[in-house]
Amino acid sequence: PFGFVSEAREKQSKWLAKLIKREQERRKLPVVIMGLTFKHNTNLTTDSPAILLMEQLEDMGVKTSAYDPVVMPSRPKDVPSIYFIATRWVKFSTFPYAKGSLIIDPWGFFGVAPEGCELFSIGRNR
C-alpha cells in the first residue's frame, strides 16, 4: 500500500542525481556527498536517501566520495568539489569547504555561500 512513497523517493533522488551529473560535467569537479545517515544525529544508514543517490550517480558513471561525521569520519580531500548536502548535520555549516567549490543545498541549510564557494539552493534563487 505504500509503494508510492518509495517510487516518489526514487524519482526525487534520480532528479537530484541528474542535476549533480549536469553540474559535474560542466565544472569537471569531483562529487562529495555530505552525510550518509538517514537523518542527522544518528548512525542509521538503513534506507538512507544519500546512499540511494550515490548508487544512482554511480549507475550514471559519476564517481562519488562521501563524508559523514559519524559513519565515515575521514574528511574529503581539500580540493574544489561539488558538495551535495544530503543530511543536515550542524557540522556542515562550519565545514572548511575548498575555495572554488559548488555546494548544492536542497535543505536551505545555508543562508549564504561559504567564502570562495558558490551556493546552489534547490527551489530558491541561486
C-alpha positions in Angstrom: 0.0 0.0 0.0 3.0 2.4 0.4 4.7 1.7 -2.8 4.1 5.2 -4.0 6.3 6.5 -1.2 9.3 4.5 -2.4 8.5 5.4 -6.0 8.5 9.1 -5.2 11.7 8.8 -3.2 13.3 7.0 -6.2 12.1 9.7 -8.7 13.3 12.6 -6.5 16.7 11.0 -6.0 17.0 10.4 -9.7 16.2 14.1 -10.4 18.9 15.2 -7.9 21.4 12.7 -9.5 20.8 14.2 -12.9 21.3 17.7 -11.5 24.5 16.7 -9.9 25.7 14.9 -13.0 25.0 18.0 -15.1 27.0 20.2 -12.8 29.8 17.7 -12.6 30.1 17.5 -16.4 30.0 21.3 -16.7 32.5 22.0 -13.9 34.7 18.9 -14.1 34.9 18.7 -10.3 34.8 15.7 -8.0 31.5 15.0 -6.2 31.3 14.6 -2.5 28.1 13.5 -0.8 27.9 15.2 2.6 26.1 12.9 5.1 25.2 9.2 4.7 22.9 8.7 7.6 19.1 8.5 7.3 19.0 11.8 9.3 21.3 13.9 11.3 22.4 13.0 14.8 22.1 9.3 14.2 24.3 6.5 12.9 21.5 4.7 11.0 22.0 4.3 7.3 19.1 2.0 6.5 17.0 3.4 3.7 19.3 6.4 3.5 18.5 8.7 0.6 22.2 9.6 0.4 23.2 6.1 -0.3 20.4 5.7 -2.9 21.7 8.9 -4.5 25.3 7.6 -4.6 24.1 4.4 -6.2 22.2 6.3 -8.9 25.2 8.6 -9.6 27.5 5.6 -9.9 25.0 4.0 -12.3 25.3 7.2 -14.4 29.0 7.0 -14.4 29.6 9.7 -11.8 32.3 8.7 -9.3 31.5 10.0 -5.8 33.1 10.1 -2.4 31.3 10.8 0.9 31.8 12.3 4.3 29.7 11.7 7.4 30.7 12.8 10.9 29.6 9.5 12.4 29.7 6.7 9.8 32.6 8.0 7.6 34.6 10.5 9.6 37.6 10.8 7.4 37.3 14.2 5.6 37.4 14.5 1.9 40.4 16.0 0.1 40.8 19.7 0.3 40.2 20.4 -3.4 37.4 22.3 -5.2 34.5 19.9 -5.4 30.8 19.7 -5.8 29.4 19.1 -2.3 25.9 17.8 -2.1 24.3 18.3 1.4 22.4 15.0 1.8 22.0 15.1 5.6 21.5 18.2 7.7 24.5 17.8 10.1 25.1 21.0 12.0 28.9 20.5 11.5 28.3 21.0 7.7 27.6 24.7 8.3 31.1 25.3 9.6 32.9 22.7 7.4 36.0 24.1 5.6 34.8 23.8 2.0 37.6 24.3 -0.5 37.5 27.6 -2.4 36.1 27.2 -5.9 33.6 24.6 -4.8 29.9 24.4 -5.6 27.6 23.5 -2.7 24.2 22.0 -3.6 21.9 22.6 -0.7 18.4 21.0 -1.1 17.5 21.9 2.5 18.0 25.7 2.5 20.6 25.0 5.2 22.9 27.8 4.1 21.8 31.4 4.1 24.9 32.5 2.2 27.7 30.6 0.4 30.8 29.9 2.4 33.7 32.2 1.4 35.1 31.4 -2.0 32.3 29.0 -2.9 29.1 29.1 -5.0 25.8 28.0 -3.4 23.0 26.3 -5.3 19.9 26.2 -3.1 17.4 24.0 -4.8 14.0 25.7 -5.1 15.4 29.0 -4.3 17.3 31.7 -6.2 20.9 30.8 -7.0 
